[in-house]
Amino acid sequence: MKLNLLRRGAGLLRPMCGARGTNGRSQSAPLRVVMALALVSPALALAALTVDAFHWSRPVEIETVAQTTVVAVPFDAAVFAATADDLRDLRVLGDNGAEIPRAVEKLRAVRQHTVQHAVAAKPVALKELPDNRIEAEFELSATNAVADGFSVATVQRDFQHNVKVEGSSDGVAWTTLVAEAPLLDYTRYMDLRQLDVKLPPNAFRRFRLTISNVTAEQAQPFTHLMQQTGGRGGNLEQRSMDLRKQTFRVERINFWRNEIVEGAAEEARCDWPLKEFTIERDAKEHTTLVTIQTGRLPLNRLSLDLAEKNFSRTVELQVPTVRNGVAAWNPLATARLLHIALPGFSKRELDINFSELRVDRVRLVLHDGDNPPLTVKAVTGSGPVWRALLLAEPGRSYRLLYGAEQLAAPNYDLDSVLAFARRGLKPLDGRLGAPVENKTYKPTGTPCAWLNSSWLFGGAIGLMLLVLGALLFRTAKSAAKSLDENKPGD
């Protein structure tokens, strides 16, 4: 008897959906239907994607086309401000409400590059001149050769000289090409070395180079840099320098010509003025903090316009992050800002390059050391040009929908179709009209967005409790019936 009761109790633990009624159908079939509908209904609701799922709509303005034409529509700041990082929520709709396949890509363009080629030349004369100068003449070896410039090869360091360049066709009449060009090396203090001299367009075969101040005190070129150096607290710090004579020695002169060639296709770039930024001074860390609003633009370079000159500072780019639930800044890239403006020489490097990113804001940390802080006048961001490609039909109009970041990426075959014609493809230029905000926007474009609904969550819990209660009731009822059937004496 006990063995029989254990077997019946084990049977009660099996899923009750296997029980069948007198009509042969499962007694729990209605429950299965209810649960299936509860799970499937959100997916069914998502299958019918409507305009209400997008926050913004913009007309695509294109010229009238006589046949099927590929149209390229570049994105502007308004599109980037309201789209997902990978632009997956962009959709194109036709005037009949049908979804039009589109491709999203970076614009690529063939850029021209300048390549230097060596030009053979031989020295024909060398002599010393009064006032601490030397004069050297060179003649190009080939009769039809031209020179666009030359480079001075020397192993010496820490110097500054000037060179005058003249050209001649017969070695008698000379024409001044460059009145004064700097030859310098400041590597004792910074990575700064200038030994190239560019020449204006010319057809001369003979050149005369006059180098001045060939024997000089080694420390003399740096007096512009060393006259005043800021000490702590704004006090001037006096420094003494050892002076010694040094004669400028030239190993050789290398002439070259420029050739403009077309390179491989590269990403086209677009500049974005970033006008919203704030500046703070951290006196304890000797840094200047520049927080820049970037509006989710696709950027991989920042360029600064600074009021000061003659500086070399390290800068760090940081992006916002969250550590242990607390907002913080995460370092992304470092660079050196450089602006030299000395007599006869200038150099300006004020760019910070980094991997492409789209964020609302970034921060620059300028390490000032004991120097006065720099004054930031303007900030410019730059990055690739993103655009959408679509096939426009005659007599049709289109609009771009975006602003549904939770929407999954579409699966079009337009990329494969355009791949066969992309090399020689020259699409028609289109543009976007003014943004129109969708007042009935409902963020329901994600397969998981419905889980954020408190009503749906509460309903799901109620449905589970109802199903669980029904199962428990049926289990208890069946258990009581089984006990009654197995009473002693039956």
C-alpha positions as CSV (number, residue, x, y, z in Angstrom):
1,M,0.0,0.0,0.0
2,K,2.8,2.5,0.9
3,L,4.7,1.7,-2.3
4,N,1.5,2.5,-4.3
5,L,1.2,5.8,-2.5
6,L,4.8,6.8,-3.2
7,R,4.2,6.0,-6.9
8,R,1.1,8.2,-7.0
9,G,2.9,11.0,-5.2
10,A,5.7,10.9,-7.7
11,G,3.1,11.2,-10.5
12,L,1.7,14.3,-8.9
13,L,5.1,16.0,-9.3
14,R,5.1,15.6,-13.1
15,P,3.9,18.5,-15.3
16,M,0.1,18.7,-15.1
17,C,-0.1,19.8,-18.8
18,G,0.0,16.2,-19.7
19,A,-3.4,15.5,-18.1
20,R,-6.3,15.1,-20.5
21,G,-10.0,15.7,-20.0
22,T,-12.8,13.6,-21.2
23,N,-12.8,15.2,-24.6
24,G,-9.1,14.1,-25.1
25,R,-7.7,17.6,-25.0
26,S,-5.1,18.7,-22.4
27,Q,-6.8,20.3,-19.4
28,S,-3.9,22.8,-19.2
29,A,-4.1,23.9,-22.8
30,P,-5.8,27.2,-22.0
31,L,-2.9,28.0,-19.6
32,R,-0.3,27.2,-22.3
33,V,-2.1,29.4,-24.8
34,V,-2.2,32.3,-22.3
35,M,1.5,32.0,-21.5
36,A,2.4,31.7,-25.2
37,L,0.4,34.8,-26.0
38,A,2.1,36.6,-23.1
39,L,5.5,35.8,-24.6
40,V,4.7,36.4,-28.2
41,S,2.6,39.5,-28.0
42,P,5.6,41.9,-27.5
43,A,7.3,40.4,-30.5
44,L,4.2,40.8,-32.5
45,A,3.9,44.4,-31.4
46,L,7.5,45.0,-32.6
47,A,7.0,43.5,-36.0
48,A,4.8,46.4,-37.0
49,L,7.4,49.2,-36.9
50,T,5.8,52.6,-37.3
51,V,7.0,56.2,-37.6
52,D,6.2,56.7,-33.9
53,A,9.3,54.7,-33.0
54,F,11.5,57.5,-34.3
55,H,12.1,60.8,-32.6
56,W,13.0,62.8,-35.7
57,S,12.1,63.0,-39.4
58,R,13.9,64.9,-42.2
59,P,13.1,65.2,-45.9
60,V,15.8,64.1,-48.3
61,E,16.2,66.9,-50.9
62,I,17.5,65.7,-54.3
63,E,17.3,66.8,-57.8
64,T,14.8,65.2,-60.2
65,V,16.1,61.9,-61.6
66,A,15.1,60.3,-64.9
67,Q,16.1,56.8,-63.9
68,T,17.1,54.8,-60.9
69,T,20.0,56.8,-59.4
70,V,22.3,56.3,-56.4
71,V,22.0,59.3,-54.0
72,A,24.4,60.2,-51.3
73,V,23.1,62.1,-48.2
74,P,25.8,63.3,-45.7
75,F,24.9,63.5,-42.1
76,D,25.0,66.7,-40.0
77,A,25.4,67.5,-36.3
78,A,21.7,67.1,-35.7
79,V,21.8,63.5,-36.9
80,F,24.8,62.6,-34.8
81,A,23.3,64.1,-31.7
82,A,20.2,61.8,-31.8
83,T,21.4,58.5,-33.2
84,A,23.1,55.3,-31.9
85,D,26.8,55.0,-31.9
86,D,26.8,52.7,-35.0
87,L,24.0,54.6,-36.7
88,R,21.8,51.5,-36.7
89,D,18.6,53.4,-36.1
90,L,18.6,55.2,-39.4
91,R,15.7,54.4,-41.7
92,V,14.6,55.8,-45.1
93,L,10.9,55.9,-46.0
94,G,9.4,56.6,-49.4
95,D,6.4,58.8,-50.0
96,N,4.2,55.6,-50.0
97,G,5.3,54.7,-46.4
98,A,7.5,51.8,-47.6
99,E,10.9,51.3,-46.1
100,I,13.7,51.9,-48.6
101,P,17.0,50.0,-48.2
102,R,20.0,52.3,-47.4
103,A,23.7,51.9,-46.9
104,V,25.8,53.8,-44.3
105,E,29.4,54.5,-45.1
106,K,32.4,56.8,-44.6
107,L,33.2,59.0,-47.6
108,R,36.5,58.2,-49.2
109,A,38.5,60.4,-51.5
110,V,41.7,60.1,-53.5
111,R,44.2,62.6,-52.1
112,Q,47.3,64.0,-53.8
113,H,50.7,63.6,-52.1
114,T,54.0,65.3,-52.7
115,V,56.9,62.9,-53.2
116,Q,60.5,64.1,-53.1
117,H,63.0,62.7,-55.7
118,A,66.8,63.3,-55.4
119,V,68.4,65.5,-58.1
120,A,72.1,64.9,-58.8
121,A,74.3,67.9,-58.3
122,K,78.1,68.6,-58.0
123,P,80.0,71.3,-56.2
124,V,81.8,73.7,-58.5
125,A,83.2,76.3,-56.1
126,L,83.7,77.0,-52.4
127,K,85.2,80.1,-50.7
128,E,85.2,82.1,-47.5
129,L,83.7,85.6,-47.5
130,P,84.2,88.5,-45.0
131,D,81.8,88.8,-42.1
132,N,82.1,85.2,-41.1
133,R,80.4,83.7,-44.2
134,I,81.1,80.9,-46.7
135,E,79.8,80.7,-50.3
136,A,79.3,77.4,-52.2
137,E,78.2,76.9,-55.8
138,F,76.5,73.8,-57.2
139,E,75.5,72.6,-60.6
140,L,72.8,70.1,-61.5
141,S,74.2,67.2,-63.4
142,A,71.3,66.6,-65.9
143,T,70.7,69.3,-68.5
144,N,66.9,69.1,-68.1
145,A,66.9,68.8,-64.3
146,V,65.1,71.2,-62.0
147,A,65.3,71.7,-58.2
148,D,62.5,72.6,-55.9
149,G,64.7,72.7,-52.8
150,F,67.7,71.2,-51.0
151,S,68.6,69.7,-47.6
152,V,71.8,70.4,-45.6
153,A,73.4,67.3,-44.1
154,T,75.4,67.8,-40.9
155,V,76.0,65.9,-37.7
156,Q,76.4,69.0,-35.6
157,R,73.8,70.0,-32.9
158,D,72.9,73.3,-31.2
159,F,73.2,75.9,-33.9
160,Q,71.4,78.5,-35.9
161,H,72.6,79.9,-39.2
162,N,71.0,81.7,-42.2
163,V,71.5,80.8,-45.9
164,K,70.9,83.0,-49.0
165,V,70.1,81.1,-52.2
166,E,70.8,82.5,-55.7
167,G,70.2,80.9,-59.1
168,S,71.9,81.3,-62.5
169,S,71.8,79.8,-66.0
170,D,75.3,80.8,-67.0
171,G,77.2,81.3,-63.8
172,V,77.5,85.0,-64.4
173,A,74.1,86.6,-63.8
174,W,72.6,85.6,-60.5
175,T,69.0,85.9,-59.3
176,T,68.1,85.8,-55.7
177,L,65.6,83.0,-55.0
178,V,65.6,83.0,-51.2
179,A,66.9,86.1,-49.3
180,E,67.3,84.4,-45.9
181,A,66.3,80.9,-44.8
182,P,67.0,79.5,-41.3
183,L,69.2,76.4,-40.7
184,L,68.9,75.5,-37.0
185,D,69.0,72.7,-34.4
186,Y,67.5,73.1,-30.9
187,T,67.5,69.5,-29.9
188,R,69.3,70.3,-26.6
189,Y,65.9,71.7,-25.4
190,M,63.3,70.2,-27.7
191,D,62.8,68.1,-30.8
192,L,63.4,70.9,-33.2
193,R,65.7,70.6,-36.3
194,Q,65.3,72.5,-39.6
195,L,67.7,71.8,-42.4
196,D,65.4,71.9,-45.5
197,V,65.2,74.9,-47.8
198,K,62.3,75.2,-50.3
199,L,62.9,77.1,-53.5
200,P,60.4,79.0,-55.6
201,P,59.6,77.6,-59.1
202,N,62.7,78.1,-61.3
203,A,64.6,76.7,-64.3
204,F,68.1,77.3,-63.1
205,R,70.9,74.7,-63.2
206,R,73.4,76.6,-61.0
207,F,72.9,77.6,-57.4
208,R,74.9,79.7,-55.1
209,L,74.5,79.2,-51.3
210,T,75.8,81.8,-48.9
211,I,75.8,80.7,-45.2
212,S,76.3,83.4,-42.6
213,N,77.6,83.2,-39.0
214,V,79.5,79.9,-39.7
215,T,81.6,80.3,-36.5
216,A,79.4,81.3,-33.6
217,E,79.1,81.0,-29.8
218,Q,77.2,77.8,-29.2
219,A,74.7,79.3,-26.7
220,Q,73.9,82.4,-28.7
221,P,71.0,80.9,-30.7
222,F,69.1,80.1,-27.5
223,T,69.2,83.5,-25.9
224,H,65.6,84.1,-27.2
225,L,64.5,81.1,-25.2
226,M,66.6,81.6,-22.1
227,Q,66.4,85.4,-21.4
228,Q,63.3,85.0,-19.2
229,T,62.2,81.8,-17.6
230,G,59.3,81.9,-15.1
231,G,60.2,80.6,-11.6
232,R,57.8,79.5,-9.0
233,G,55.6,82.3,-7.7
234,G,56.2,84.4,-10.8
235,N,59.8,85.3,-9.8
236,L,62.4,85.4,-12.5
237,E,65.0,82.7,-12.4
238,Q,68.5,83.6,-13.5
239,R,70.6,81.0,-15.4
240,S,74.2,81.1,-16.4
241,M,75.4,79.6,-19.7
242,D,78.8,78.4,-20.8
243,L,79.9,79.9,-24.2
244,R,82.2,78.2,-26.6
245,K,83.1,78.7,-30.3
246,Q,81.7,76.2,-32.9
247,T,82.4,76.2,-36.6
248,F,79.5,75.0,-38.8
249,R,80.5,72.0,-40.8
250,V,78.4,70.8,-43.8
251,E,78.7,67.2,-44.8
252,R,76.8,67.5,-48.1
253,I,74.0,69.4,-49.9
254,N,71.2,67.2,-51.3
255,F,69.0,68.8,-54.0
256,W,65.5,67.4,-54.7
257,R,62.4,68.0,-56.8
258,N,58.8,67.5,-55.9
259,E,56.4,65.2,-57.8
260,I,52.6,65.3,-57.0
261,V,51.1,61.8,-57.2
262,E,47.7,60.4,-56.4
263,G,47.6,58.1,-53.5
264,A,45.1,55.4,-52.3
265,A,41.6,56.4,-51.4
266,E,41.5,57.9,-47.9
267,E,38.7,58.9,-45.5
268,A,37.4,62.4,-46.2
269,R,37.4,64.7,-43.2
270,C,35.1,67.3,-41.9
271,D,35.8,70.1,-39.4
272,W,33.3,70.9,-36.6
273,P,33.8,74.2,-34.6
274,L,33.3,73.3,-30.9
275,K,32.1,76.5,-29.4
276,E,30.9,75.2,-26.0
277,F,33.8,74.7,-23.6
278,T,34.8,75.6,-20.1
279,I,38.2,76.2,-18.6
280,E,39.4,75.5,-15.0
281,R,42.8,75.9,-13.4
282,D,44.0,73.3,-11.0
283,A,46.7,75.1,-9.1
284,K,47.6,72.1,-6.9
285,E,48.3,69.9,-9.9
286,H,49.7,72.7,-12.1
287,T,47.2,71.8,-14.9
288,T,44.5,73.5,-17.0
289,L,41.3,71.6,-17.5
290,V,39.3,72.2,-20.7
291,T,35.9,70.5,-20.8
292,I,34.5,70.5,-24.3
293,Q,30.9,69.7,-25.4
294,T,31.3,67.5,-28.5
295,G,27.6,66.7,-29.2
296,R,28.2,63.0,-30.1
297,L,30.0,64.1,-33.3
298,P,32.3,61.4,-34.8
299,L,35.7,62.9,-34.0
300,N,39.3,61.6,-34.1
301,R,41.2,64.9,-33.8
302,L,41.0,68.1,-31.8
303,S,42.8,71.3,-32.8
304,L,43.4,74.1,-30.4
305,D,43.9,77.8,-31.1
306,L,46.0,79.3,-28.3
307,A,46.9,82.9,-27.7
308,E,50.5,82.3,-26.4
309,K,53.6,81.4,-28.4
310,N,57.0,79.7,-27.7
311,F,55.8,76.8,-25.6
312,S,55.9,73.0,-25.6
313,R,53.3,71.3,-23.3
314,T,51.9,67.8,-22.8
315,V,48.2,67.4,-23.1
316,E,46.0,64.5,-22.1
317,L,42.6,63.7,-23.6
318,Q,40.0,62.1,-21.3
319,V,36.5,60.7,-21.8
320,P,33.7,60.3,-19.2
321,T,33.3,57.0,-17.5
322,V,31.7,55.5,-14.4
323,R,33.8,53.7,-11.8
324,N,31.9,51.9,-9.0
325,G,28.8,54.0,-9.7
326,V,30.7,57.3,-9.6
327,A,31.3,59.5,-12.6
328,A,35.0,59.9,-13.5
329,W,37.3,60.6,-16.4
330,N,39.3,58.0,-18.3
331,P,42.5,58.8,-20.2
332,L,42.3,58.1,-24.0
333,A,45.3,59.8,-25.7
334,T,48.3,62.1,-25.1
335,A,50.0,64.6,-27.3
336,R,52.5,67.5,-27.2
337,L,51.3,71.0,-28.1
338,L,54.1,73.0,-29.7
339,H,54.2,76.6,-31.0
340,I,57.6,78.1,-31.8
341,A,57.8,81.6,-33.3
342,L,61.5,82.8,-33.3
343,P,63.3,85.1,-35.8
344,G,63.6,83.2,-39.0
345,F,61.7,80.1,-37.8
346,S,58.2,79.1,-36.9
347,K,56.6,75.7,-36.1
348,R,53.0,75.0,-34.9
349,E,51.6,71.7,-33.8
350,L,48.4,72.0,-31.9
351,D,46.5,68.8,-32.8
352,I,45.5,65.8,-30.6
353,N,44.8,62.6,-32.6
354,F,42.9,59.7,-31.2
355,S,40.7,56.8,-32.2
356,E,37.2,57.8,-33.5
357,L,34.6,58.2,-30.8
358,R,31.2,59.7,-30.3
359,V,30.5,61.1,-26.8
360,D,28.7,64.1,-25.4
361,R,31.8,65.7,-23.9
362,V,35.6,65.3,-23.5
363,R,38.2,66.9,-21.3
364,L,41.7,68.1,-22.1
365,V,44.3,68.3,-19.3
366,L,47.1,70.7,-20.1
367,H,50.2,70.1,-18.0
368,D,51.6,73.5,-17.3
369,G,54.3,72.7,-14.8
370,D,55.6,76.0,-13.4
371,N,54.7,77.9,-16.6
372,P,51.8,80.4,-16.9
373,P,48.6,78.7,-18.1
374,L,47.8,78.8,-21.8
375,T,44.8,80.8,-23.1
376,V,42.4,78.7,-25.2
377,K,40.8,80.9,-27.9
378,A,39.0,78.2,-29.9
379,V,38.6,74.4,-30.3
380,T,37.9,72.6,-33.6
381,G,37.0,68.9,-33.9
382,S,37.4,66.9,-37.0
383,G,36.5,63.4,-38.1
384,P,35.3,61.3,-41.0
385,V,32.3,62.2,-43.2
386,W,29.5,59.8,-42.8
387,R,26.7,59.5,-45.3
388,A,23.7,57.4,-46.4
389,L,23.4,55.8,-49.9
390,L,20.0,55.0,-51.4
391,L,18.4,54.2,-54.7
392,A,16.1,57.0,-55.8
393,E,13.4,56.4,-58.3
394,P,11.9,59.0,-60.7
395,G,8.9,60.9,-59.3
396,R,9.4,59.7,-55.7
397,S,10.3,61.5,-52.5
398,Y,12.0,60.3,-49.4
399,R,12.6,61.1,-45.8
400,L,15.1,60.1,-43.2
401,L,14.0,58.8,-39.8
402,Y,16.3,58.5,-36.8
403,G,16.3,58.8,-33.0
404,A,15.5,55.3,-32.0
405,E,18.7,54.1,-30.4
406,Q,17.3,50.8,-29.1
407,L,16.3,49.7,-32.6
408,A,18.2,46.8,-34.0
409,A,20.2,47.2,-37.2
410,P,18.4,46.3,-40.5
411,N,19.6,43.6,-42.8
412,Y,19.7,45.1,-46.4
413,D,21.5,43.7,-49.4
414,L,22.2,47.2,-50.8
415,D,25.8,47.1,-49.7
416,S,26.4,44.0,-51.8
417,V,24.6,45.5,-54.8
418,L,26.7,48.7,-54.7
419,A,29.9,46.8,-54.2
420,F,30.1,45.9,-57.9
421,A,29.8,49.5,-59.0
422,R,31.5,51.3,-56.0
423,R,34.9,51.8,-57.6
424,G,33.6,54.1,-60.3
425,L,30.5,55.1,-58.5
426,K,29.7,58.8,-58.5
427,P,26.4,59.2,-56.6
428,L,24.1,62.2,-56.9
429,D,24.5,64.6,-54.0
430,G,21.5,65.0,-51.8
431,R,20.9,66.9,-48.6
432,L,18.7,66.8,-45.5
433,G,15.9,69.3,-44.9
434,A,15.1,70.8,-41.5
435,P,14.6,68.3,-38.6
436,V,10.9,67.7,-37.7
437,E,10.3,66.4,-34.2
438,N,7.8,63.6,-33.8
439,K,5.4,64.6,-31.1
440,T,4.0,61.1,-30.8
441,Y,7.4,59.5,-30.4
442,K,7.3,56.3,-28.4
443,P,10.6,54.5,-27.7
444,T,9.4,51.0,-28.6
445,G,11.8,50.1,-31.3
446,T,13.9,47.7,-29.3
447,P,13.3,43.9,-28.7
448,C,14.0,44.6,-25.0
449,A,12.4,48.0,-24.5
450,W,9.1,46.5,-23.6
451,L,10.7,45.0,-20.5
452,N,11.1,48.5,-19.1
453,S,7.3,48.9,-18.9
454,S,6.2,48.7,-15.2
455,W,2.6,47.8,-16.4
456,L,4.0,44.9,-18.4
457,F,6.2,43.8,-15.6
458,G,3.4,43.9,-13.1
459,G,1.1,42.0,-15.5
460,A,3.7,39.3,-16.1
461,I,4.0,38.8,-12.3
462,G,0.3,38.7,-11.9
463,L,-0.1,36.1,-14.7
464,M,2.6,33.9,-13.2
465,L,0.9,34.1,-9.8
466,L,-2.4,33.1,-11.4
467,V,-0.9,30.2,-13.3
468,L,1.1,29.1,-10.2
469,G,-2.1,29.3,-8.1
470,A,-4.1,27.3,-10.6
471,L,-1.4,24.6,-10.7
472,L,-1.2,24.4,-6.9
473,F,-4.9,24.2,-6.6
474,R,-5.1,21.3,-9.2
475,T,-2.2,19.6,-7.5
476,A,-3.8,19.8,-4.0
477,K,-7.2,18.7,-5.4
478,S,-5.6,15.7,-7.1
479,A,-3.6,14.8,-4.0
480,A,-6.7,14.9,-1.8
481,K,-8.6,12.7,-4.3
482,S,-5.7,10.2,-4.3
483,L,-5.6,10.0,-0.5
484,D,-9.3,9.4,-0.4
485,E,-9.0,6.5,-2.8
486,N,-6.3,4.9,-0.8
487,K,-7.8,5.0,2.7
488,P,-7.3,1.9,4.8
489,G,-10.1,-0.6,4.3
490,D,-10.8,0.5,0.7
